[in-house]
Amino acid sequence: MNLDREQLATLRAVVDAGTFDAAAGALNITPSAVSQRIKALEQQLGRVLVERSKPVRATESGEVLLRLAREVALLEADAASALRLDGAEAGWTTVPLAVNADSLTSWFLPALAPVCAAHRIVLDLHREDQDRTAELLVSGRVMAAVTSQREPVPGCTSTPLGVLVYRPAASREFAARWFPGGADAASLARAPLVDFDHDDELQSRYLRRASRRALDPPRHYVSGSGDFLQAIALGLGWGMLLDSQLADAAPGAFVELDPAGPGVAVPLFWQQWKLHSPTLDAVAEAVIASARASLRPR
């Protein structure tokens, strides 16, 4: 294949921006030029590369080229940095990553702050449930991800990071009202709970283990780690909290519903493209070191 670099960059811009008009603004060209470049690439390959939806999405064929476009952009940025022989200031490199919310608000960002400053990296972070971040690797939208999936995505490596441990907890007032005799199957079937979003399975996993049967109690959905924690503190429902969240809370703010239990352990892995890039390697090194210092070993 003799693929046009500008057409690949345009494909990346369209998927990232979500519309042809927004991509045109990012590339400083007209929407007509964007459309012509995408059509020319599709005609060359004889297949549709993007779904003309809102937002625009890459097709299966488009995902292959989207990944190529990101690899080309990253390698070009690495080469430009390596060839900066005159002391001129280097440009900035965009690195798209996927990470779960609890990692994002605890150990992940502190790991990357110094790396971004040292290597002139700008992050394009996609917050997603740890069970689904690998899907963004498959689609080509990100170059690396914190995921609960051990098996490497095709074309990626997988490195163990450690384990997040969650424990069922509630406010003291909520626990006194709904679990006066302790959290058993009968009380868990009635008591409201808080899910982070519709993909959050942590509370359901605990319910299945604690009751040995399917339960369907009332559910609140509260996205945002801080808001999720506040919802539990305010007594909307019980939910699974990290050991670190329980340790950092004010004394007596939360009651553990199963203090003698093992909690729910979620092993995390770092998956990234098999691409030799000093920029991506620096990000990976920082993430892996921080995770192993912050998370429970597997």
HUZI-V252297 format. One record per residue. N is the residue number from 1. RES is the residue in three letters. SS is DSSP state (alpha for helix, beta for strand, coil for the rest). PHI is phi in whole degrees, 0 to 359 (NA if undefined). NEAR is the number of other ideal C-beta (glycine too) atoms within 8 Angstrom. Layout:
<<N RES SS PHI NEAR> <N RES SS PHI NEAR>>
//
This chain:
<<1 MET coil NA 3> <2 ASN coil 246 3> <3 LEU coil 272 10> <4 ASP coil 281 9> <5 ARG alpha 298 7> <6 GLU alpha 294 7> <7 GLN alpha 293 12> <8 LEU alpha 297 14> <9 ALA alpha 297 11> <10 THR alpha 291 14> <11 LEU alpha 301 18> <12 ARG alpha 298 12> <13 ALA alpha 295 12> <14 VAL alpha 295 15> <15 VAL alpha 292 14> <16 ASP alpha 293 9> <17 ALA alpha 280 11> <18 GLY coil 94 9> <19 THR coil 217 10> <20 PHE alpha 293 11> <21 ASP alpha 295 7> <22 ALA alpha 293 9> <23 ALA alpha 295 14> <24 ALA alpha 300 13> <25 GLY alpha 297 8> <26 ALA alpha 293 9> <27 LEU alpha 268 10> <28 ASN coil 61 5> <29 ILE coil 228 6> <30 THR coil 276 6> <31 PRO alpha 303 8> <32 SER alpha 296 6> <33 ALA alpha 293 9> <34 VAL alpha 300 16> <35 SER alpha 300 9> <36 GLN alpha 295 8> <37 ARG alpha 294 13> <38 ILE alpha 294 15> <39 LYS alpha 298 8> <40 ALA alpha 297 10> <41 LEU alpha 292 16> <42 GLU alpha 294 11> <43 GLN alpha 293 7> <44 GLN alpha 297 7> <45 LEU alpha 268 10> <46 GLY coil 72 5> <47 ARG coil 203 7> <48 VAL coil 283 8> <49 LEU coil 253 13> <50 VAL beta 223 13> <51 GLU beta 275 8> <52 ARG coil 281 4> <53 SER coil 245 6> <54 LYS coil 236 5> <55 PRO coil 283 6> <56 VAL coil 297 14> <57 ARG beta 234 9> <58 ALA beta 285 15> <59 THR coil 285 11> <60 GLU alpha 301 6> <61 SER alpha 292 10> <62 GLY alpha 297 14> <63 GLU alpha 298 12> <64 VAL alpha 298 9> <65 LEU alpha 286 15> <66 LEU alpha 298 15> <67 ARG alpha 298 11> <68 LEU alpha 300 10> <69 ALA alpha 299 12> <70 ARG alpha 291 12> <71 GLU alpha 297 10> <72 VAL alpha 299 10> <73 ALA alpha 297 11> <74 LEU alpha 293 15> <75 LEU alpha 294 10> <76 GLU alpha 296 8> <77 ALA alpha 295 11> <78 ASP alpha 297 12> <79 ALA alpha 295 8> <80 ALA alpha 299 10> <81 SER alpha 293 13> <82 ALA alpha 292 7> <83 LEU coil 268 6> <84 ARG coil 283 9> <85 LEU coil 265 4> <86 ASP coil 262 4> <87 GLY coil 80 4> <88 ALA coil 292 5> <89 GLU coil 290 3> <90 ALA coil 286 8> <91 GLY coil 279 7> <92 TRP coil 254 7> <93 THR beta 249 13> <94 THR beta 271 9> <95 VAL beta 237 14> <96 PRO beta 278 12> <97 LEU beta 228 14> <98 ALA beta 244 17> <99 VAL beta 208 14> <100 ASN coil 283 12> <101 ALA alpha 298 12> <102 ASP alpha 292 9> <103 SER alpha 292 14> <104 LEU alpha 300 12> <105 THR alpha 267 9> <106 SER alpha 239 9> <107 TRP alpha 263 10> <108 PHE alpha 287 13> <109 LEU alpha 297 7> <110 PRO alpha 302 7> <111 ALA alpha 291 12> <112 LEU alpha 267 13> <113 ALA alpha 305 8> <114 PRO alpha 292 7> <115 VAL alpha 294 12> <116 CYS alpha 298 11> <117 ALA alpha 291 7> <118 ALA alpha 287 7> <119 HIS alpha 251 11> <120 ARG coil 52 10> <121 ILE beta 253 14> <122 VAL beta 248 8> <123 LEU beta 266 10> <124 ASP beta 245 10> <125 LEU beta 270 9> <126 HIS beta 249 12> <127 ARG beta 277 8> <128 GLU coil 208 11> <129 ASP coil 302 11> <130 GLN coil 300 12> <131 ASP coil 280 9> <132 ARG coil 236 9> <133 THR alpha 297 18> <134 ALA alpha 298 12> <135 GLU alpha 298 8> <136 LEU alpha 289 13> <137 LEU alpha 293 17> <138 VAL alpha 300 9> <139 SER alpha 284 9> <140 GLY coil 85 11> <141 ARG coil 284 9> <142 VAL coil 228 13> <143 MET coil 264 12> <144 ALA beta 204 15> <145 ALA beta 206 14> <146 VAL beta 272 16> <147 THR beta 218 14> <148 SER coil 271 9> <149 GLN coil 275 11> <150 ARG coil 284 7> <151 GLU coil 294 5> <152 PRO coil 297 7> <153 VAL coil 297 10> <154 PRO coil 309 5> <155 GLY coil 86 6> <156 CYS beta 233 11> <157 THR beta 255 7> <158 SER beta 230 11> <159 THR beta 235 9> <160 PRO beta 296 9> <161 LEU beta 253 12> <162 GLY beta 144 13> <163 VAL beta 231 11> <164 LEU beta 270 12> <165 VAL beta 246 11> <166 TYR beta 248 13> <167 ARG beta 229 16> <168 PRO beta 291 16> <169 ALA beta 213 13> <170 ALA beta 208 16> <171 SER beta 293 12> <172 ARG alpha 299 10> <173 GLU alpha 294 7> <174 PHE alpha 296 13> <175 ALA alpha 297 12> <176 ALA alpha 294 7> <177 ARG alpha 283 7> <178 TRP alpha 264 11> <179 PHE coil 230 12> <180 PRO coil 298 5> <181 GLY coil 253 5> <182 GLY coil 102 6> <183 ALA coil 275 11> <184 ASP coil 248 7> <185 ALA alpha 301 10> <186 ALA alpha 294 6> <187 SER alpha 287 12> <188 LEU alpha 293 13> <189 ALA alpha 290 10> <190 ARG alpha 257 7> <191 ALA coil 288 13> <192 PRO coil 298 11> <193 LEU beta 231 13> <194 VAL beta 241 16> <195 ASP beta 260 12> <196 PHE coil 294 13> <197 ASP coil 200 8> <198 HIS coil 286 5> <199 ASP coil 262 8> <200 ASP coil 286 9> <201 GLU coil 252 7> <202 LEU alpha 298 12> <203 GLN alpha 296 15> <204 SER alpha 294 7> <205 ARG alpha 297 9> <206 TYR alpha 293 12> <207 LEU alpha 302 12> <208 ARG alpha 297 11> <209 ARG alpha 287 8> <210 ALA alpha 285 11> <211 SER alpha 254 10> <212 ARG coil 64 6> <213 ARG coil 206 6> <214 ALA coil 282 4> <215 LEU coil 239 10> <216 ASP coil 224 4> <217 PRO coil 286 11> <218 PRO coil 300 6> <219 ARG beta 232 10> <220 HIS beta 264 11> <221 TYR beta 241 9> <222 VAL coil 226 11> <223 SER coil 279 8> <224 GLY coil 106 7> <225 SER alpha 301 10> <226 GLY alpha 295 7> <227 ASP alpha 292 9> <228 PHE alpha 298 13> <229 LEU alpha 298 10> <230 GLN alpha 294 8> <231 ALA alpha 300 13> <232 ILE alpha 289 18> <233 ALA alpha 297 10> <234 LEU coil 278 7> <235 GLY coil 89 9> <236 LEU coil 294 9> <237 GLY coil 182 15> <238 TRP beta 266 16> <239 GLY beta 197 15> <240 MET beta 273 11> <241 LEU beta 243 11> <242 LEU beta 290 11> <243 ASP alpha 306 8> <244 SER alpha 294 7> <245 GLN alpha 293 9> <246 LEU alpha 292 12> <247 ALA alpha 291 6> <248 ASP alpha 276 5> <249 ALA coil 289 9> <250 ALA coil 298 4> <251 PRO coil 305 4> <252 GLY coil 81 5> <253 ALA coil 292 8> <254 PHE beta 232 13> <255 VAL beta 244 8> <256 GLU beta 284 9> <257 LEU coil 281 13> <258 ASP coil 219 10> <259 PRO coil 298 6> <260 ALA coil 270 3> <261 GLY coil 280 7> <262 PRO coil 280 3> <263 GLY coil 76 11> <264 VAL beta 247 11> <265 ALA beta 265 10> <266 VAL beta 239 11> <267 PRO beta 293 10> <268 LEU beta 243 17> <269 PHE beta 226 13> <270 TRP beta 256 15> <271 GLN beta 249 15> <272 GLN beta 215 12> <273 TRP beta 299 11> <274 LYS coil 281 6> <275 LEU coil 220 10> <276 HIS coil 282 3> <277 SER coil 216 9> <278 PRO alpha 304 9> <279 THR alpha 294 14> <280 LEU alpha 293 14> <281 ASP alpha 295 9> <282 ALA alpha 294 12> <283 VAL alpha 297 14> <284 ALA alpha 298 12> <285 GLU alpha 300 8> <286 ALA alpha 292 12> <287 VAL alpha 296 15> <288 ILE alpha 296 11> <289 ALA alpha 295 9> <290 SER alpha 293 12> <291 ALA alpha 298 16> <292 ARG alpha 290 10> <293 ALA alpha 276 6> <294 SER alpha 255 8> <295 LEU coil 264 11> <296 ARG beta 288 8> <297 PRO coil 298 6> <298 ARG coil 286 6>>
//
